[in-house]
Amino acid sequence: MGHEPPSRPTEYVPVAFVPLETLIVSLGSEASGQHLIVTAELEVDPDYAAEVTTLSPRVLDVLNSYLRVVALEELSEPTSLIRMRAQMLRRIQVVTGAGRVRDLLITQFVVN
């Protein structure tokens, strides 16, 4: 029976979080007055936290533009949040520049 060498602990990678304002987006005419409420934080390289914070209005604009075209039926699909999160992160990374935003953490995602 072979023994594996003890695994080395993963190296700590410094991280910072930039909170985004809550977005409230109308879901279009077929949603009869329903809204999508999204709250999120950006996981960023600490060296870029201030720069990404400064770019928050652009980030919110690109997220607002994307979420406004999402159909209500799309939100009911089981994999919708995973797919939408990836789409939103890609757009955020385009706005903020390469290497600045590592991840998008959704802390609230509610259809109201």
N, C-alpha and C positions, 0 to 999 in steps of 0.2 A: 504494500500500500504506500504510494508516494505521498510525500508531504510537499505542499506548496510553500515557498518562502513567504514569510509574513508580508502582507501588502503594506506598502508605504503610504502614510497618510497623504491625501492630496494637498497640494500646496495652496495656501490661502491666497485668493485673488481679491485685491481690494475692490470694493464696489460702492457705488452711491446710488441713491434713488431720487428721481425727480418726480414729484407728484404733479399730475395734470388736473385741471379743473374738471368737474363733472360735466359731461356732455348730455344734453337732453335734445333728442332728435325726433321730429315728426316722422311717422312711418308711411306717409302717403295716403291717398284717398281711399284705397281699399282697406286700410287699417282702422277706419272710422274713429279718428281722433286719438289713436294710441301713440305712445311715445316709447322710444328706446332710451334708457338711462344707462350711461357708461361712465365708470370711474376707473382710472388706471394710473399706474406709475411706470416710469421708464427706468430700467436698470442701465446705468451708464458707467463708463470708466471715470473714476473720481477726477482725473485730470480735465475732463470735459464737462463736469457737472454744471459749472456756472454758464458755460457757453450753451449747453442744451437748455438750461432754464431760460436763457435769453431768447432762445428760438421757440419757446412754448407756444406763442401765438400762431406761428406757422404750423407747428405740429397739430394744434387744435383745429386749424383751418383744414388741413389735409384729412384729418379724421372725420370732421364734420361733413366734408364733401363726399367722402367714401360712404359713410353711414347713411347719408340721405338717399342713396340709390339702392340700398339693400331692401329687398321685398320682405314683407311680413312672413310669407310661407318659407322663405329661406332661413329665417330665424328659428323656425320650428324643427328644422333638420337636426338630428343628433350630433353631427359633426360640424355644425355651423360655427360655433365659437372657435374651434381649433382653426378652421379655414380662415375665418374673418380676422382672427388674431395674427395669423401669418401675413395676411394682406395688409393689415394696419401697420405691422412692424416694418414690412418692406417699404411702405410709403414714408414712414417716420425716418427710416435710415436714409432714404433719398433726400429728404428735407434737411436732416442734421449732418449728413456727411458720413463717409465710411469710418467705422471703428469707434464711433461715439456712443451709440445706443446698442447695448447687447441684447436686451429683451424688453418685452412689453408685458407687464403684469396687470391683468384685469382684476380689479377688486370689487367691482359691481357691474352687473350686466342684467338689466331688468326690462322686460316689456311691460308697460303700464297702460 
